[in-house]
Amino acid sequence: PSSIIPVGEELGAKMEIGPEIDVLRRYRLHIVDRVPYRIMDSYYLASLVGDLLGNDEGYIPLFPWLYVHTGQRAARAYEQLHVRMPSAEEAMLLHISRAQPVVDMDRWVWTDRGTLFEYTHIIANAALHEYAYTYEIDEEAST
């Protein structure tokens, strides 16, 4: 279930906010056809999305909800990926061998007003994910 907690020192540093600021934490194990495929541990500024507390059943698309309830939209994200072997707990939760790699991803999302409102840590079964990206190449990098 979701909960509102003080962000603390470590996560506060990742979210660039003071350790006393409240965040909405949502910890989820995603399963499709009885196969667990990723673990998501998300932290959102409670001042923006705290009203989602307790809405853990079903799927509520976060970005449209944010816009309707705050007038702000998700505008920019940064993701950092690492491939590594899972911990014993991760392997157990994902029903995989300790020798099967996982994708360890950190995601930060900002609003159109420049507010960093989401930090999510994702552990994904690498065999069940494909990542595809499109991005602009800065002109200076091409000359």
C-alpha positions as CSV (number, residue, x, y, z in Angstrom):
1,P,0.0,0.0,0.0
2,S,1.0,3.6,-0.5
3,S,2.1,5.8,2.4
4,I,3.2,9.3,3.0
5,I,6.7,9.5,4.7
6,P,9.4,12.1,5.2
7,V,11.9,11.6,2.3
8,G,15.0,11.3,4.5
9,E,18.6,12.2,3.7
10,E,19.4,9.7,0.9
11,L,16.3,10.1,-1.2
12,G,16.1,13.8,-0.4
13,A,19.5,14.2,-2.0
14,K,18.3,12.3,-5.1
15,M,15.1,14.5,-5.3
16,E,17.0,17.7,-4.4
17,I,14.7,18.4,-1.4
18,G,15.1,18.6,2.4
19,P,14.9,15.4,4.4
20,E,11.8,16.6,6.2
21,I,9.7,17.0,3.0
22,D,6.8,14.5,2.7
23,V,6.6,12.1,-0.2
24,L,4.1,9.6,-1.4
25,R,5.8,6.2,-1.6
26,R,4.3,3.5,-3.8
27,Y,6.1,0.1,-3.8
28,R,4.8,-2.3,-6.4
29,L,5.6,-5.7,-7.9
30,H,4.3,-5.7,-11.4
31,I,2.9,-9.1,-12.6
32,V,1.5,-10.1,-16.0
33,D,0.0,-13.6,-16.5
34,R,1.3,-14.6,-13.1
35,V,4.8,-13.7,-14.1
36,P,6.5,-11.0,-12.0
37,Y,8.5,-8.7,-14.4
38,R,9.6,-5.6,-12.4
39,I,9.8,-4.1,-9.0
40,M,9.0,-0.3,-8.8
41,D,9.7,1.8,-5.7
42,S,8.3,5.3,-6.5
43,Y,8.5,8.5,-4.5
44,Y,6.4,11.6,-5.4
45,L,6.1,15.0,-3.8
46,A,3.2,14.7,-1.5
47,S,2.4,18.4,-2.0
48,L,1.5,17.5,-5.6
49,V,0.2,14.0,-5.6
50,G,-0.5,13.2,-2.0
51,D,-4.2,12.8,-2.8
52,L,-3.4,9.5,-4.5
53,L,-2.7,8.0,-1.0
54,G,-4.8,4.8,-0.7
55,N,-5.6,4.6,-4.4
56,D,-3.5,1.5,-4.9
57,E,-6.1,-0.7,-6.6
58,G,-6.5,-0.4,-10.3
59,Y,-4.6,1.8,-12.7
60,I,-4.7,5.6,-12.4
61,P,-2.5,7.2,-15.1
62,L,-0.3,9.5,-13.1
63,F,0.5,12.2,-15.7
64,P,-3.1,13.0,-16.7
65,W,-4.1,12.9,-13.0
66,L,-1.3,15.4,-12.2
67,Y,-2.5,17.8,-14.9
68,V,-6.2,17.6,-14.0
69,H,-5.5,18.0,-10.2
70,T,-2.6,20.5,-10.3
71,G,-2.6,22.1,-13.7
72,Q,1.0,21.0,-14.1
73,R,2.2,18.4,-16.6
74,A,5.1,16.0,-16.7
75,A,7.5,17.7,-19.1
76,R,10.9,16.0,-18.7
77,A,12.4,12.8,-17.6
78,Y,15.9,11.5,-17.0
79,E,16.6,7.8,-16.7
80,Q,19.8,6.0,-15.7
81,L,20.2,2.3,-16.5
82,H,22.6,-0.3,-15.2
83,V,22.6,-4.1,-15.9
84,R,23.7,-6.2,-13.0
85,M,23.0,-9.5,-11.3
86,P,20.0,-9.5,-8.8
87,S,20.2,-9.6,-5.1
88,A,18.8,-12.7,-3.4
89,E,15.6,-10.8,-2.5
90,E,15.2,-9.4,-6.1
91,A,15.7,-12.9,-7.6
92,M,13.1,-14.3,-5.3
93,L,10.5,-11.6,-6.0
94,L,11.1,-11.8,-9.8
95,H,11.2,-15.7,-9.8
96,I,14.6,-15.7,-11.6
97,S,18.0,-17.2,-11.0
98,R,20.7,-15.1,-9.3
99,A,22.7,-15.6,-12.6
100,Q,20.0,-13.9,-14.7
101,P,20.6,-10.2,-15.2
102,V,18.3,-7.4,-14.1
103,V,18.0,-3.8,-15.4
104,D,18.4,-1.4,-12.5
105,M,16.9,1.9,-13.5
106,D,16.6,5.3,-11.7
107,R,14.0,7.7,-13.1
108,W,13.5,11.4,-12.3
109,V,10.5,13.3,-13.7
110,W,10.0,17.1,-13.7
111,T,6.9,19.2,-14.3
112,D,6.6,21.9,-16.9
113,R,7.3,24.4,-14.1
114,G,10.7,22.8,-13.3
115,T,9.6,20.9,-10.2
116,L,11.2,17.5,-9.7
117,F,8.2,15.6,-8.5
118,E,9.0,11.9,-9.0
119,Y,11.9,9.6,-8.3
120,T,11.4,5.9,-9.2
121,H,13.8,3.0,-8.7
122,I,13.0,0.1,-11.0
123,I,14.4,-3.4,-11.0
124,A,13.3,-5.2,-14.1
125,N,13.8,-8.8,-15.3
126,A,16.2,-8.1,-18.2
127,A,14.9,-11.0,-20.3
128,L,11.4,-9.5,-20.3
129,H,12.2,-5.9,-21.3
130,E,13.2,-4.1,-24.4
131,Y,14.2,-0.5,-24.3
132,A,14.0,1.8,-27.3
133,Y,15.0,5.4,-27.4
134,T,14.8,8.3,-29.8
135,Y,16.6,11.6,-29.0
136,E,17.8,14.7,-30.7
137,I,21.6,15.1,-31.3
138,D,22.9,18.5,-30.4
139,E,24.3,20.3,-33.4
140,E,27.6,20.9,-31.6
141,A,28.1,17.2,-31.2
142,S,27.9,16.7,-35.0
143,T,30.4,19.3,-36.1
